Amino acid sequence: QLQASGGGSVQTGDSLTLSCAASGRTGRTSSNNGMGWFRQAPGKEREFVGGISWNGGSTGYADSVKGRFTISRDRAKNTVRLQMNSLKPEDTAVYYCAVSRYAYAGKNDYEYTSWGRGTQVTVSS
């Protein structure tokens, strides 16, 4: 299973770090797969935030977060982190981590097979 944590309520310009831990069978398989972060704001569809390949060698981000968010992973610990800087009110959403079906981390949610419970991020102005 996947467990995301680290959400909270912050002010514009603040930083937060989200973590996602994979355990059990998901943990055993996730180390060879890409992992991604998605988010869903109220009334909006879930959208890709960023992803990292199986070995951490490749990352990709949505244009809306590029330059502000950074993804990293620790394969030995089956964890992936999302460092979020310069947060904006439009970053407010429930954030989800997911395991890709592939070694890379695509931008489409159908490319992911396992999803964790989300963690709420609220950014106030």
C-alpha positions as CSV (number, residue, x, y, z in Angstrom):
1,Q,0.0,0.0,0.0
2,L,0.9,3.6,-0.4
3,Q,0.7,6.2,2.4
4,A,1.2,9.9,1.7
5,S,1.9,12.3,4.5
6,G,3.1,15.8,5.1
7,G,0.2,17.9,4.0
8,G,-1.0,20.9,6.0
9,S,-2.1,24.5,5.9
10,V,0.5,27.1,5.0
11,Q,0.7,30.7,3.7
12,T,1.6,31.8,0.2
13,G,5.3,31.5,-0.4
14,D,5.8,28.8,2.2
15,S,7.2,25.3,1.7
16,L,6.0,21.8,2.4
17,T,7.5,18.4,1.8
18,L,5.2,15.5,1.1
19,S,6.3,11.9,1.6
20,C,5.0,8.7,0.2
21,A,5.9,5.3,1.7
22,A,5.2,2.1,-0.1
23,S,4.9,-1.1,1.9
24,G,3.9,-4.7,1.4
25,R,3.7,-6.0,-2.1
26,T,3.4,-2.4,-3.4
27,G,6.7,-1.7,-1.7
28,R,8.4,-4.6,-3.3
29,T,7.3,-3.7,-6.8
30,S,7.5,0.1,-6.6
31,S,11.3,0.1,-6.5
32,N,11.4,-1.0,-10.1
33,N,8.7,1.4,-11.3
34,G,8.2,5.1,-11.8
35,M,6.3,7.0,-9.2
36,G,4.2,10.1,-9.5
37,W,2.4,12.7,-7.7
38,F,-1.1,13.9,-8.7
39,R,-3.4,16.4,-7.1
40,Q,-7.1,17.2,-7.2
41,A,-8.6,20.5,-6.2
42,P,-12.3,20.8,-5.3
43,G,-14.5,20.7,-8.5
44,K,-11.5,19.9,-10.7
45,E,-10.2,16.8,-12.3
46,R,-7.1,15.1,-10.9
47,E,-4.0,16.4,-12.6
48,F,-0.4,15.3,-12.9
49,V,2.1,17.2,-10.7
50,G,5.3,15.4,-11.3
51,G,7.0,12.0,-11.6
52,I,10.3,10.2,-11.2
53,S,11.6,7.2,-13.0
54,W,12.4,3.9,-11.4
55,N,16.0,4.8,-10.7
56,G,15.5,8.5,-10.1
57,G,17.4,9.3,-13.3
58,S,14.5,11.1,-14.9
59,T,11.9,13.5,-13.5
60,G,9.1,15.4,-15.1
61,Y,6.8,18.1,-13.9
62,A,3.6,19.9,-14.8
63,D,4.3,23.4,-16.2
64,S,2.4,24.9,-13.3
65,V,4.9,23.6,-10.7
66,K,8.1,23.5,-12.7
67,G,10.9,25.3,-10.9
68,R,9.0,25.2,-7.6
69,F,8.5,21.5,-6.9
70,T,11.2,18.8,-6.8
71,I,10.7,15.0,-6.6
72,S,13.2,12.6,-5.2
73,R,13.1,9.0,-4.2
74,D,14.9,6.5,-2.0
75,R,14.5,3.1,-3.5
76,A,16.1,1.3,-0.5
77,K,13.4,2.8,1.7
78,N,10.6,2.7,-0.9
79,T,9.8,6.3,-0.4
80,V,9.3,9.3,-2.7
81,R,9.2,12.9,-1.7
82,L,7.7,16.0,-3.2
83,Q,9.4,19.2,-2.0
84,M,7.1,22.1,-2.7
85,N,8.5,25.6,-2.5
86,S,6.9,29.0,-3.2
87,L,3.5,27.6,-2.7
88,K,0.5,29.5,-4.2
89,P,-3.2,29.3,-3.4
90,E,-3.8,27.5,-6.6
91,D,-1.6,24.7,-5.3
92,T,-4.4,23.9,-2.8
93,A,-5.6,20.3,-3.4
94,V,-5.5,16.8,-2.2
95,Y,-2.2,15.3,-3.2
96,Y,-1.8,11.6,-4.2
97,C,1.2,9.5,-4.8
98,A,1.0,6.6,-7.2
99,V,3.1,3.7,-8.6
100,S,3.5,3.7,-12.4
101,R,2.9,0.5,-14.4
102,Y,6.2,1.2,-16.1
103,A,9.8,2.1,-15.3
104,Y,9.0,5.7,-16.3
105,A,6.5,8.1,-14.7
106,G,4.0,9.3,-17.3
107,K,1.6,12.2,-17.0
108,N,-1.6,10.2,-17.4
109,D,-3.3,8.6,-14.4
110,Y,-4.1,5.5,-16.4
111,E,-0.4,4.8,-16.5
112,Y,-0.5,4.2,-12.7
113,T,-1.6,1.0,-11.0
114,S,-1.5,1.7,-7.3
115,W,-2.7,4.8,-5.5
116,G,-2.3,6.0,-2.0
117,R,-4.7,8.0,0.1
118,G,-4.3,11.6,-0.4
119,T,-3.0,14.3,1.8
120,Q,-4.5,17.7,2.0
121,V,-2.5,20.8,1.1
122,T,-4.1,24.2,1.7
123,V,-2.3,27.4,0.8
124,S,-3.9,30.7,1.9
125,S,-3.1,34.1,0.7
